[in-house]
Amino acid sequence: MTLPENFSIYNKLVNEVPIGLYKVRISPSGSHELVHCNQQFAESLGFAHPKEIIGKDARDFHQSREKFEAFYSHLIRLEEEGKNMNDYIVEILNHKGEVRKVEVHAKLLQDDEGNITGRVGAEKDVTDYLETKQQLHELTTDIGKVLHSYTSTLINSKHTMDAIVRTLMTAADARPDNKNLPDETKIIAKIYQNLKGLQGLWTKFLEKKETMEAYPGEAAANVDRLLKLLMSMRTEDIQIQQISLIRDVSVNLRQQLKIIGKSAFPKELIKDFRRKLENILRLCNLVSLARAIDAILEMETNVNNLRGYVLTRVQEKPEIQRVDLYDLMIGVVKEMGEYATLRGVDLRLNLKNIRNLYIEGYEKDLIRIMLNLVHNAIKYSWVRKGNARAYIIIEAKQTFTHALIRIENWGVAITKEELENKLIYKIGYRGIHSSDRRRPGTGLGLHDALKVVRKHKGKLQITSTPSMSNRNMDYTQPFKTEVKVSLPIKQDI
């Protein structure tokens, strides 16, 4: 008898496909007899060849008859619902006595009268995969807990620093637009004035020739050297990097002053010198603390976004919610308010067109990505010269089918290549110009934003274009960057 050509093809497929295939027949006595299986199925149960297993009762492959009944009842229930069994995890006991987890895809077989006569199925050993997945789940959860503790530490540190800043700051040090924050430009100018005052006092010291013989010569030489170092700086040269140098030199000067103060040096001049030194140290500490608070706010947002991104991978899928988009965006703006103020960036809002606008979605995901998008716009805005302040625009409107949110800022450019090749959406990628001023980041924000927007069946569009005066695509000049998020108002997601 000549077998059909396709028989040999199917026989080859059955034996070479890397998945266990089998057929079970229910005998009149009620046993579940294995009547056929391929090599992969036999090996998954610890046997060398199918002939060693054919004829055995398939119920014995399960850990217990109770667990088999649970599996079989579920298979029958699916059949009654007109469904097949897919991706069902069963624990089996192999020939070596090992418990393994297999992923089962099965279908019941029935005769013409509808009686169940057996089943056919395919299964794959997923024990190692599931163990790795569980370990990854536990690790990810632990990372989320660690990041949460980091956030708590950052917040506590910020509260402590806020209290110290209020203690150090006078009304004259505050910003005109915010009495609770120090004006760094004003404070640096004061530091320079105090340095000039120290130089003037030292000149008076040197004019007291009648007491020069009583001065400790080495201390006087040290003071003179340290003052020359300080006075070599101009106001425009004093940046945050120089603040620590000024502080260290001032501390050293204070030590030298203690030595000089024990001589016949005029006491009033000593007191004036000491007062100016203390004021310089106060102002230096004020600037450093303000910068530290700014860094904490930066890191707090990054850590929170990273934590939210990590935990969404291990948490159970949340229920779809009815989200008030206006309230969500107002909350995002409020949370970013302090960071924007510290960065000298105004937030210009036009959200009235989405009042009472609700969308169906995942609120936590939407809050996280909107916080990140606004945070990026603030972080990458360039400070403007003179009295003009940097600003970002956050506006929204709605069409018949969609809510449209636009965030615009002027500052760090995104290159044409990064946009065309979609590099900015790659996980871990940070823009070529993103760290031009040591701006920290995780490289997850836009990757996460794109995934969340797509999960909501929306669109994310980003453009970065040079200013009108920047006709040569000069990336050292500010670009206008626009982020547009389109979300369906009513959509099954």
DACORQUI-V693940 format. One record per residue. N is the residue number from 1. SS is DSSP state (@ for helix, = for strand, . for the rest). NEAR is the number of other ideal C-beta (glycine too) atoms within 10 Angstrom. D_LAST is the distance of its C-alpha to the last C-alpha in Angstrom with 2 decimals. Layout:
# DACORQUI-V693940
n: {N & N}
ss: {SS & SS}
near: {NEAR & NEAR}
d_last: {D_LAST & D_LAST}
This chain:
# DACORQUI-V693940
n: {1 & 2 & 3 & 4 & 5 & 6 & 7 & 8 & 9 & 10 & 11 & 12 & 13 & 14 & 15 & 16 & 17 & 18 & 19 & 20 & 21 & 22 & 23 & 24 & 25 & 26 & 27 & 28 & 29 & 30 & 31 & 32 & 33 & 34 & 35 & 36 & 37 & 38 & 39 & 40 & 41 & 42 & 43 & 44 & 45 & 46 & 47 & 48 & 49 & 50 & 51 & 52 & 53 & 54 & 55 & 56 & 57 & 58 & 59 & 60 & 61 & 62 & 63 & 64 & 65 & 66 & 67 & 68 & 69 & 70 & 71 & 72 & 73 & 74 & 75 & 76 & 77 & 78 & 79 & 80 & 81 & 82 & 83 & 84 & 85 & 86 & 87 & 88 & 89 & 90 & 91 & 92 & 93 & 94 & 95 & 96 & 97 & 98 & 99 & 100 & 101 & 102 & 103 & 104 & 105 & 106 & 107 & 108 & 109 & 110 & 111 & 112 & 113 & 114 & 115 & 116 & 117 & 118 & 119 & 120 & 121 & 122 & 123 & 124 & 125 & 126 & 127 & 128 & 129 & 130 & 131 & 132 & 133 & 134 & 135 & 136 & 137 & 138 & 139 & 140 & 141 & 142 & 143 & 144 & 145 & 146 & 147 & 148 & 149 & 150 & 151 & 152 & 153 & 154 & 155 & 156 & 157 & 158 & 159 & 160 & 161 & 162 & 163 & 164 & 165 & 166 & 167 & 168 & 169 & 170 & 171 & 172 & 173 & 174 & 175 & 176 & 177 & 178 & 179 & 180 & 181 & 182 & 183 & 184 & 185 & 186 & 187 & 188 & 189 & 190 & 191 & 192 & 193 & 194 & 195 & 196 & 197 & 198 & 199 & 200 & 201 & 202 & 203 & 204 & 205 & 206 & 207 & 208 & 209 & 210 & 211 & 212 & 213 & 214 & 215 & 216 & 217 & 218 & 219 & 220 & 221 & 222 & 223 & 224 & 225 & 226 & 227 & 228 & 229 & 230 & 231 & 232 & 233 & 234 & 235 & 236 & 237 & 238 & 239 & 240 & 241 & 242 & 243 & 244 & 245 & 246 & 247 & 248 & 249 & 250 & 251 & 252 & 253 & 254 & 255 & 256 & 257 & 258 & 259 & 260 & 261 & 262 & 263 & 264 & 265 & 266 & 267 & 268 & 269 & 270 & 271 & 272 & 273 & 274 & 275 & 276 & 277 & 278 & 279 & 280 & 281 & 282 & 283 & 284 & 285 & 286 & 287 & 288 & 289 & 290 & 291 & 292 & 293 & 294 & 295 & 296 & 297 & 298 & 299 & 300 & 301 & 302 & 303 & 304 & 305 & 306 & 307 & 308 & 309 & 310 & 311 & 312 & 313 & 314 & 315 & 316 & 317 & 318 & 319 & 320 & 321 & 322 & 323 & 324 & 325 & 326 & 327 & 328 & 329 & 330 & 331 & 332 & 333 & 334 & 335 & 336 & 337 & 338 & 339 & 340 & 341 & 342 & 343 & 344 & 345 & 346 & 347 & 348 & 349 & 350 & 351 & 352 & 353 & 354 & 355 & 356 & 357 & 358 & 359 & 360 & 361 & 362 & 363 & 364 & 365 & 366 & 367 & 368 & 369 & 370 & 371 & 372 & 373 & 374 & 375 & 376 & 377 & 378 & 379 & 380 & 381 & 382 & 383 & 384 & 385 & 386 & 387 & 388 & 389 & 390 & 391 & 392 & 393 & 394 & 395 & 396 & 397 & 398 & 399 & 400 & 401 & 402 & 403 & 404 & 405 & 406 & 407 & 408 & 409 & 410 & 411 & 412 & 413 & 414 & 415 & 416 & 417 & 418 & 419 & 420 & 421 & 422 & 423 & 424 & 425 & 426 & 427 & 428 & 429 & 430 & 431 & 432 & 433 & 434 & 435 & 436 & 437 & 438 & 439 & 440 & 441 & 442 & 443 & 444 & 445 & 446 & 447 & 448 & 449 & 450 & 451 & 452 & 453 & 454 & 455 & 456 & 457 & 458 & 459 & 460 & 461 & 462 & 463 & 464 & 465 & 466 & 467 & 468 & 469 & 470 & 471 & 472 & 473 & 474 & 475 & 476 & 477 & 478 & 479 & 480 & 481 & 482 & 483 & 484 & 485 & 486 & 487 & 488 & 489 & 490 & 491 & 492 & 493}
ss: {. & . & . & . & @ & @ & @ & @ & @ & @ & @ & @ & @ & @ & @ & @ & . & . & . & = & = & = & = & = & = & = & . & . & . & . & . & = & = & = & = & = & = & . & @ & @ & @ & @ & @ & @ & . & . & . & . & . & @ & @ & @ & . & . & . & . & = & @ & @ & @ & @ & = & . & . & @ & @ & @ & @ & @ & @ & @ & @ & @ & @ & @ & @ & @ & @ & @ & @ & . & . & . & . & = & = & = & = & = & = & = & = & = & . & . & . & . & . & = & = & = & = & = & = & = & = & = & = & = & = & . & . & . & . & . & = & = & = & = & = & = & = & = & = & = & . & @ & @ & @ & @ & @ & @ & @ & @ & @ & @ & @ & @ & @ & @ & @ & @ & @ & @ & @ & @ & @ & @ & @ & @ & @ & @ & @ & @ & @ & @ & @ & @ & @ & @ & @ & @ & @ & @ & @ & @ & @ & @ & . & . & @ & @ & @ & = & = & . & . & = & = & = & = & = & . & @ & @ & @ & @ & @ & @ & @ & @ & @ & @ & @ & @ & @ & @ & @ & @ & @ & @ & @ & @ & @ & @ & @ & @ & . & @ & @ & @ & @ & @ & @ & . & . & @ & @ & @ & @ & @ & @ & @ & @ & @ & @ & @ & @ & @ & @ & @ & . & . & . & @ & @ & @ & . & . & @ & @ & @ & @ & @ & @ & @ & @ & @ & @ & @ & @ & @ & @ & @ & @ & @ & @ & @ & @ & @ & @ & . & . & . & . & . & @ & @ & @ & @ & @ & @ & @ & @ & @ & @ & @ & @ & @ & @ & @ & @ & @ & @ & @ & @ & @ & @ & @ & @ & @ & @ & @ & @ & @ & @ & @ & @ & @ & @ & @ & @ & @ & @ & @ & @ & @ & @ & @ & @ & @ & . & . & . & . & . & . & . & . & . & = & = & = & = & @ & @ & @ & @ & @ & @ & @ & @ & @ & @ & @ & @ & @ & @ & @ & @ & @ & @ & . & . & = & = & = & = & = & = & . & @ & @ & @ & . & . & . & = & = & = & = & . & @ & @ & @ & @ & @ & @ & @ & @ & @ & @ & @ & @ & @ & @ & @ & @ & @ & . & = & . & . & . & . & . & . & . & . & = & = & = & = & = & = & = & = & = & . & . & . & = & = & = & = & = & = & = & = & = & = & . & . & . & . & @ & @ & @ & @ & @ & . & . & @ & @ & @ & . & . & . & . & . & . & . & . & . & . & . & . & . & . & . & . & . & . & . & @ & @ & @ & @ & @ & @ & @ & @ & @ & @ & @ & . & . & . & = & = & = & = & = & = & = & = & . & . & . & . & . & . & . & . & . & . & . & . & = & = & = & = & = & = & = & = & = & = & . & . & . & . & .}
near: {2 & 5 & 8 & 8 & 7 & 8 & 10 & 10 & 10 & 10 & 12 & 10 & 11 & 16 & 12 & 10 & 13 & 6 & 15 & 21 & 19 & 25 & 15 & 22 & 15 & 17 & 12 & 5 & 7 & 8 & 16 & 18 & 17 & 23 & 13 & 14 & 24 & 19 & 17 & 21 & 23 & 21 & 17 & 21 & 25 & 16 & 19 & 11 & 10 & 18 & 10 & 13 & 20 & 15 & 10 & 16 & 15 & 25 & 18 & 13 & 21 & 18 & 12 & 11 & 11 & 9 & 15 & 19 & 12 & 13 & 19 & 19 & 10 & 14 & 21 & 13 & 11 & 17 & 17 & 9 & 8 & 6 & 11 & 14 & 20 & 12 & 8 & 17 & 12 & 20 & 14 & 24 & 17 & 16 & 15 & 9 & 7 & 11 & 10 & 18 & 16 & 21 & 18 & 18 & 16 & 22 & 16 & 20 & 14 & 13 & 9 & 5 & 5 & 6 & 9 & 14 & 12 & 18 & 22 & 14 & 21 & 19 & 21 & 16 & 19 & 16 & 16 & 10 & 12 & 13 & 11 & 11 & 11 & 10 & 10 & 12 & 12 & 11 & 12 & 16 & 15 & 11 & 15 & 20 & 12 & 13 & 20 & 14 & 11 & 16 & 17 & 10 & 13 & 20 & 12 & 11 & 15 & 19 & 11 & 11 & 16 & 16 & 10 & 14 & 19 & 10 & 9 & 16 & 21 & 10 & 6 & 9 & 21 & 16 & 16 & 7 & 11 & 12 & 10 & 12 & 19 & 24 & 19 & 20 & 11 & 14 & 22 & 22 & 14 & 18 & 26 & 21 & 14 & 22 & 21 & 14 & 17 & 21 & 13 & 11 & 18 & 20 & 10 & 13 & 19 & 11 & 9 & 14 & 7 & 8 & 12 & 15 & 9 & 12 & 19 & 14 & 9 & 10 & 19 & 19 & 12 & 17 & 21 & 14 & 12 & 18 & 18 & 11 & 13 & 22 & 14 & 8 & 16 & 8 & 13 & 8 & 11 & 21 & 11 & 12 & 8 & 15 & 21 & 12 & 14 & 23 & 18 & 12 & 19 & 23 & 12 & 15 & 22 & 15 & 10 & 19 & 17 & 11 & 16 & 20 & 15 & 11 & 15 & 13 & 22 & 12 & 9 & 9 & 16 & 17 & 11 & 16 & 23 & 16 & 13 & 20 & 20 & 13 & 16 & 25 & 19 & 18 & 28 & 24 & 15 & 24 & 22 & 15 & 18 & 22 & 15 & 15 & 22 & 18 & 15 & 21 & 21 & 20 & 16 & 18 & 25 & 20 & 20 & 20 & 22 & 19 & 19 & 21 & 23 & 19 & 17 & 20 & 11 & 14 & 13 & 5 & 7 & 12 & 6 & 14 & 14 & 9 & 22 & 17 & 24 & 18 & 16 & 18 & 23 & 13 & 14 & 21 & 17 & 10 & 16 & 24 & 12 & 17 & 20 & 22 & 19 & 21 & 16 & 17 & 23 & 14 & 17 & 11 & 13 & 12 & 18 & 10 & 13 & 23 & 12 & 8 & 19 & 16 & 25 & 17 & 24 & 19 & 17 & 16 & 21 & 25 & 17 & 22 & 25 & 25 & 20 & 25 & 21 & 24 & 23 & 24 & 25 & 27 & 22 & 25 & 23 & 16 & 12 & 15 & 6 & 5 & 5 & 8 & 12 & 18 & 18 & 23 & 16 & 23 & 17 & 22 & 15 & 17 & 9 & 5 & 10 & 18 & 23 & 17 & 22 & 16 & 21 & 17 & 25 & 18 & 23 & 23 & 25 & 22 & 17 & 12 & 9 & 20 & 15 & 8 & 11 & 12 & 16 & 21 & 18 & 14 & 12 & 8 & 16 & 18 & 21 & 15 & 19 & 20 & 12 & 15 & 12 & 6 & 15 & 13 & 19 & 16 & 14 & 19 & 24 & 25 & 17 & 21 & 25 & 19 & 17 & 24 & 19 & 12 & 14 & 23 & 15 & 22 & 15 & 19 & 12 & 20 & 13 & 22 & 14 & 16 & 12 & 7 & 8 & 16 & 8 & 7 & 12 & 13 & 18 & 8 & 13 & 21 & 23 & 16 & 22 & 15 & 22 & 14 & 24 & 18 & 26 & 17 & 16 & 9 & 14 & 7 & 14}
d_last: {56.57 & 54.38 & 50.72 & 48.16 & 46.97 & 43.29 & 44.38 & 45.42 & 42.22 & 40.07 & 42.50 & 42.16 & 38.37 & 38.47 & 40.88 & 39.37 & 35.64 & 34.80 & 33.24 & 35.22 & 35.59 & 37.47 & 38.61 & 39.79 & 42.11 & 42.81 & 46.61 & 48.68 & 49.40 & 45.71 & 45.38 & 42.41 & 44.41 & 42.97 & 44.34 & 42.70 & 40.86 & 40.77 & 42.20 & 38.95 & 38.47 & 42.08 & 41.84 & 38.71 & 40.91 & 43.79 & 45.97 & 47.66 & 47.44 & 45.84 & 49.31 & 49.50 & 46.56 & 46.76 & 48.00 & 46.72 & 44.75 & 41.06 & 40.78 & 43.02 & 40.47 & 38.36 & 39.41 & 40.54 & 40.68 & 38.46 & 35.67 & 36.26 & 36.05 & 32.68 & 31.41 & 33.11 & 32.00 & 28.35 & 29.02 & 30.69 & 27.93 & 25.38 & 27.96 & 28.31 & 24.58 & 24.98 & 23.27 & 24.76 & 24.85 & 22.82 & 22.74 & 24.90 & 27.03 & 30.68 & 33.60 & 36.67 & 40.28 & 41.78 & 45.46 & 46.14 & 44.97 & 41.86 & 38.58 & 35.77 & 32.08 & 30.88 & 27.59 & 28.28 & 27.06 & 29.26 & 30.08 & 32.85 & 35.81 & 37.48 & 40.71 & 41.32 & 41.62 & 38.29 & 39.91 & 38.19 & 40.42 & 38.54 & 35.46 & 34.51 & 32.20 & 31.36 & 31.05 & 30.89 & 32.35 & 29.69 & 31.94 & 32.36 & 28.70 & 27.67 & 30.51 & 29.54 & 25.92 & 27.29 & 29.68 & 27.02 & 24.95 & 28.14 & 29.07 & 25.76 & 26.03 & 29.63 & 28.75 & 26.38 & 29.31 & 31.71 & 29.61 & 29.38 & 33.19 & 33.56 & 31.60 & 33.84 & 36.89 & 35.92 & 35.39 & 38.72 & 40.47 & 39.19 & 40.47 & 43.81 & 44.09 & 43.24 & 46.14 & 48.49 & 47.64 & 48.48 & 51.72 & 52.71 & 51.69 & 54.04 & 53.28 & 54.68 & 52.14 & 49.04 & 46.84 & 47.67 & 44.00 & 43.34 & 46.25 & 44.46 & 44.01 & 46.89 & 47.64 & 47.98 & 49.92 & 52.36 & 52.83 & 53.57 & 56.17 & 57.72 & 57.90 & 59.80 & 62.13 & 62.93 & 63.65 & 66.09 & 67.61 & 68.20 & 69.94 & 72.15 & 73.10 & 73.96 & 76.21 & 78.00 & 78.38 & 80.09 & 82.41 & 83.89 & 86.41 & 88.68 & 86.23 & 85.01 & 87.33 & 85.69 & 82.15 & 80.73 & 80.72 & 77.81 & 75.51 & 76.45 & 75.76 & 72.33 & 71.44 & 72.64 & 70.57 & 67.36 & 67.77 & 68.27 & 65.01 & 63.14 & 64.88 & 63.98 & 60.47 & 59.72 & 57.22 & 54.76 & 55.12 & 54.10 & 50.51 & 48.64 & 50.19 & 53.66 & 53.02 & 53.41 & 56.62 & 58.02 & 57.27 & 59.00 & 62.00 & 62.26 & 62.35 & 65.06 & 66.96 & 66.90 & 68.52 & 71.19 & 71.81 & 72.69 & 75.39 & 76.71 & 76.64 & 79.28 & 81.77 & 83.74 & 80.84 & 80.51 & 78.35 & 76.82 & 75.58 & 74.13 & 72.25 & 70.88 & 69.82 & 68.10 & 66.28 & 64.88 & 63.81 & 62.01 & 60.27 & 59.20 & 57.80 & 55.96 & 54.42 & 53.49 & 51.79 & 49.94 & 48.55 & 47.63 & 45.86 & 43.91 & 42.81 & 41.97 & 39.79 & 38.01 & 37.50 & 36.21 & 33.64 & 32.62 & 32.43 & 30.76 & 27.74 & 27.70 & 28.10 & 25.45 & 22.88 & 24.05 & 23.91 & 20.35 & 19.35 & 21.44 & 20.38 & 16.62 & 17.78 & 19.62 & 18.03 & 16.13 & 12.36 & 12.10 & 10.80 & 8.19 & 10.88 & 12.27 & 13.51 & 16.73 & 16.55 & 20.33 & 21.26 & 19.09 & 20.88 & 24.24 & 23.91 & 23.26 & 26.29 & 28.46 & 27.76 & 28.70 & 31.71 & 34.35 & 33.41 & 33.57 & 36.95 & 38.38 & 37.40 & 38.99 & 35.83 & 35.08 & 31.56 & 31.50 & 28.73 & 27.64 & 24.65 & 26.07 & 23.94 & 20.76 & 22.58 & 20.85 & 17.57 & 14.51 & 10.87 & 7.97 & 7.48 & 9.75 & 13.19 & 15.33 & 13.57 & 13.72 & 17.30 & 18.33 & 17.51 & 18.94 & 21.98 & 22.46 & 22.25 & 24.73 & 26.82 & 27.15 & 28.22 & 30.88 & 32.02 & 32.56 & 34.26 & 37.98 & 40.47 & 42.47 & 46.25 & 48.44 & 47.16 & 43.97 & 40.83 & 37.74 & 34.60 & 30.92 & 29.05 & 25.73 & 24.65 & 21.71 & 21.30 & 18.96 & 18.89 & 17.98 & 14.39 & 13.94 & 15.28 & 17.59 & 19.17 & 22.28 & 24.39 & 27.83 & 30.71 & 34.04 & 35.24 & 34.51 & 33.68 & 31.06 & 32.92 & 32.25 & 32.11 & 29.50 & 27.19 & 27.94 & 27.64 & 24.48 & 26.54 & 25.14 & 21.78 & 23.61 & 23.58 & 26.89 & 27.97 & 29.82 & 31.06 & 34.67 & 35.68 & 33.42 & 36.23 & 38.99 & 39.86 & 38.87 & 35.43 & 33.70 & 30.15 & 28.02 & 26.50 & 22.99 & 21.76 & 20.56 & 19.32 & 17.15 & 16.10 & 15.07 & 12.94 & 11.17 & 10.78 & 9.50 & 6.89 & 5.81 & 6.62 & 9.91 & 13.49 & 16.28 & 19.83 & 23.06 & 26.59 & 29.97 & 33.05 & 36.67 & 38.44 & 40.75 & 43.77 & 42.22 & 42.81 & 43.36 & 39.97 & 41.77 & 39.29 & 41.78 & 41.10 & 38.08 & 35.06 & 32.52 & 29.07 & 26.01 & 22.44 & 19.94 & 16.31 & 14.25 & 11.05 & 9.64 & 11.07 & 9.19 & 5.98 & 3.79 & 0.00}
